[in-house]
């Protein structure tokens, strides 16, 4: 049904099976090839999500793996308690957590207060549209964000200049990333914990008897045996990154300056905000194709090589 709607100019008020305006691939052309606001919005959403993926996947996988190693330590007392504590954010209402983070990341919130203790003037997190890479380039004096060189400002890719593509995640998006990593790490910890508990104890003990240090046992024994779990977590984190919606909807609605807009949120706003359900459905199906392709690439990269 959604695929059929993506081929229509439909406002959601009539029956899409009997009363519709068939436009074929016009919605997809407007999204990908035509010089339109929809294409620019989609490019912004894709750019935001690409940076989100690059930051979120390694961050959440590393944190979850570290937590799994901690709670898998047989010498740790109260392991059940720590497992519950680490997993608790994953089962807490996303609305409650999002509202909590709104207070934490206010200009006078806890995060900026802590930064002030060490002499750092914290930003206005959810109102700061500056890209992190732009801030860094400006800070080291390489490029002025207000007047980038022509070779960065002129090229147009899906309606955005190269300078816009290399902005990096906005400060507001970084705050959302902190939220996402904190809430997701507990779930991925369980996947890693299951993998660690499937490693035969005899293998680790044998390597210790052979004189391997803790680091050598981790590098040459634990990591190779954890490859299936790492691949699974990376795949799920990648898919989840492209489906981000609830935190954006609750906290920022894509603001400031659309720097927290995601494809899922764009699909929602086009459908239920603008009444352009055909355009919203086309965004959803292009997003589906992106997820399939990137997941396939990720699985190919992490496949077992014989």
C-alpha positions in Angstrom: 0.0 0.0 0.0 2.8 2.4 0.9 4.5 1.7 -2.4 1.3 2.4 -4.2 0.8 5.7 -2.3 4.3 6.8 -3.3 3.1 6.8 -6.9 0.2 9.1 -6.1 -0.5 12.7 -5.4 -2.6 11.9 -2.4 -3.6 14.1 0.6 -4.9 11.4 2.9 -8.5 12.5 2.7 -9.8 10.0 0.0 -9.5 6.3 -0.7 -6.2 5.7 -2.4 -7.6 2.7 -4.2 -10.6 4.4 -5.8 -10.1 8.1 -5.7 -6.5 9.1 -6.5 -4.3 11.1 -8.8 -1.6 8.8 -10.3 1.7 10.6 -10.9 4.0 7.7 -11.4 7.6 8.4 -10.5 7.1 12.1 -10.2 7.5 12.0 -6.4 10.8 10.1 -6.8 12.0 12.6 -9.5 11.2 15.5 -7.3 13.1 13.8 -4.4 16.2 12.8 -6.3 16.6 14.8 -9.6 14.4 17.9 -9.7 15.7 21.1 -8.2 13.1 21.3 -5.5 12.8 22.0 -1.8 12.0 18.4 -1.2 15.3 17.3 -2.7 17.3 19.8 -0.6 15.5 18.7 2.6 16.2 15.1 1.7 19.9 15.8 1.1 20.1 17.6 4.4 18.4 14.7 6.2 20.8 12.2 4.5 23.8 14.3 5.4 22.7 14.6 9.0 22.2 10.8 9.2 25.5 10.0 7.6 27.3 11.9 10.3 25.0 10.3 12.9 26.0 6.8 11.6 29.7 7.6 11.6 29.5 8.8 15.3 26.8 6.5 16.7 27.8 3.1 15.5 31.4 3.0 16.8 30.5 4.9 19.9 27.6 2.7 21.0 29.4 -0.5 20.0 32.5 0.4 22.0 30.6 1.5 25.0 28.3 -1.6 24.9 31.4 -3.9 24.5 33.1 -2.3 27.4 30.0 -2.7 29.6 29.7 -6.3 28.6 33.3 -6.9 29.6 32.7 -5.3 33.0 29.6 -7.4 33.8 31.1 -10.6 32.4 34.0 -10.3 34.9 33.6 -13.3 37.3 35.4 -11.4 40.0 32.8 -8.5 40.0 30.4 -8.7 42.9 26.8 -7.8 42.2 27.0 -8.5 38.5 23.2 -8.8 38.3 22.8 -5.4 39.8 25.2 -3.8 37.3 23.5 -5.5 34.4 20.2 -4.1 35.5 21.6 -0.6 36.0 23.3 -0.6 32.5 20.3 -2.0 30.8 17.7 0.2 32.5 18.0 3.2 30.1 17.1 0.9 27.2 13.7 0.1 28.7 12.8 3.6 30.0 10.3 5.6 28.0 12.0 7.6 25.2 9.7 10.5 26.1 10.8 10.6 29.7 14.5 10.3 28.7 14.2 12.9 26.0 12.6 15.4 28.4 15.3 14.7 30.9 18.0 15.4 28.3 16.3 18.7 27.4 16.8 19.8 30.9 20.4 18.5 31.1 21.5 20.2 27.9 19.8 23.6 28.5 22.2 26.6 28.4 22.0 26.7 32.2 21.7 23.0 32.6 23.8 20.4 34.3 26.1 19.7 31.4 27.1 23.3 30.9 27.4 23.8 34.6 29.9 20.9 34.7 31.8 22.3 31.7 31.9 25.7 33.5 33.7 24.1 36.4 36.6 23.3 34.1 36.6 26.6 32.4 34.6 25.7 29.2 31.8 27.9 28.1 29.2 25.4 27.0 27.0 26.0 23.9 23.3 26.4 23.7 23.1 22.7 22.6 19.7 22.3 21.0 19.8 25.8 19.5 23.2 25.6 17.9 23.2 24.7 14.2 26.9 25.0 13.7 28.6 22.0 12.3 31.4 20.5 14.4 33.8 20.3 11.5 33.1 23.9 10.6 33.8 24.9 14.2 37.1 23.0 14.1 38.2 24.5 10.8 37.3 28.0 12.0 39.1 27.4 15.3 42.4 26.4 13.7 42.1 29.3 11.2 41.9 27.2 8.1 38.5 28.2 6.7 36.1 31.0 7.6 32.6 29.4 7.8 31.0 32.7 6.6 33.1 32.8 3.4 34.4 29.3 2.4 36.6 29.0 -0.7 34.9 28.7 -4.1 35.9 25.0 -4.6 33.9 24.2 -1.5 31.0 26.6 -2.0 30.3 26.0 -5.7 29.8 22.3 -6.3 26.1 21.3 -6.0 25.3 17.8 -4.8 21.6 17.1 -4.4 21.0 20.8 -3.8 23.8 21.2 -1.2 27.2 22.7 -1.7 30.3 20.6 -0.8 30.8 23.0 2.1 27.4 22.1 3.5 28.1 18.4 3.1 31.4 18.6 5.1 29.8 20.6 8.0 29.9 17.6 10.3 27.1 16.9 12.8 25.7 20.1 14.3 26.1 20.8 18.0 22.4 20.0 18.4 22.9 16.6 16.7 25.8 15.9 19.1 23.4 16.3 22.0 21.0 13.8 20.4 23.9 11.4 19.8 24.7 11.5 23.6 21.1 10.6 24.2 21.0 7.8 21.6 24.3 6.2 22.8 23.2 6.3 26.4 19.8 4.7 25.7 21.0 2.1 23.3 24.2 0.8 24.9 22.3 -1.4 27.4 20.5 -3.4 24.7 23.7 -3.9 22.7 25.5 -4.9 25.9 23.3 -7.9 26.1 24.3 -9.1 22.7 27.9 -8.7 23.5 27.4 -10.4 26.9 25.8 -13.4 25.2 28.8 -13.7 22.9 31.3 -13.4 25.7 29.5 -16.1 27.7 29.6 -18.4 24.7 33.4 -18.3 24.6 34.7 -21.5 26.2 36.5 -20.9 29.4 39.1 -23.5 28.5 40.2 -21.4 25.6 41.0 -18.4 27.7 42.6 -20.5 30.4 44.8 -22.2 27.9 46.0 -19.0 26.4 46.8 -17.7 29.9 48.8 -20.9 30.6 50.7 -20.3 27.4 51.9 -17.0 28.8 49.5 -14.6 27.0 48.9 -11.3 28.7 45.4 -9.9 29.3 45.7 -7.7 26.2 47.0 -10.5 24.1 44.1 -12.8 25.2 41.6 -10.0 24.4 43.1 -9.3 21.0 43.9 -12.8 19.8 41.2 -14.8 21.6 38.2 -12.7 22.6 37.9 -10.4 19.6 38.1 -13.1 16.9 35.5 -15.2 18.7 33.3 -12.1 19.1 33.2 -11.2 15.4 29.6 -12.6 14.9 28.4 -10.5 17.8 30.2 -7.4 16.6 28.8 -7.8 13.1 25.3 -8.2 14.6 25.5 -5.1 16.8 27.0 -3.1 13.9 24.2 -4.1 11.6 21.5 -3.3 14.1 23.1 0.0 15.1 23.4 0.9 11.4 19.7 0.2 10.7 18.6 2.0 13.9 20.6 5.1 12.9 18.7 5.5 9.7 15.4 5.1 11.5 15.8 7.8 14.1 12.6 9.6 14.7 11.2 9.8 18.3 14.1 11.8 19.8 14.0 14.3 16.9 10.2 14.5 17.1 10.2 15.1 20.9 13.3 17.3 21.3 14.0 19.3 18.2 11.5 18.7 15.3 14.5 18.9 13.0 15.7 22.3 14.3 17.9 24.3 14.5 18.1 25.0 10.7 17.1 21.4 9.9 20.4 20.2 11.3 18.7 17.4 13.3 16.3 16.5 10.5 16.4 12.8 9.6 14.8 10.9 6.6 12.2 9.3 8.9 11.2 12.6 10.4 11.1 14.2 6.9 8.8 11.4 5.7 6.5 12.1 8.7 6.4 15.9 8.2 5.7 15.6 4.5 2.9 13.1 5.1 1.2 14.4 8.2 2.4 17.9 8.3 2.1 19.0 4.7 -0.5 16.4 3.6 1.8 15.1 0.8 1.5 11.4 1.5 2.9 10.5 -1.8 6.1 12.5 -1.2 6.3 11.1 2.3 6.0 7.5 1.1 8.6 8.1 -1.6 11.1 9.3 1.1 10.3 6.2 3.1 11.0 3.9 0.2 14.3 5.6 -0.7 15.2 5.3 2.9 14.4 1.6 2.8 16.7 1.2 -0.3 19.5 3.0 1.5 19.2 0.8 4.5 19.2 -2.4 2.4 22.3 -1.3 0.4 24.3 -0.1 3.4 23.4 -3.2 5.4 24.5 -5.4 2.5 27.8 -3.5 2.3 28.3 -3.8 6.1 27.6 -7.5 6.0 30.0 -8.0 3.1 32.8 -6.1 4.9 32.3 -8.1 8.2 31.8 -11.5 6.5 34.0 -14.4 7.6 37.0 -14.7 5.3 38.3 -18.2 4.8 
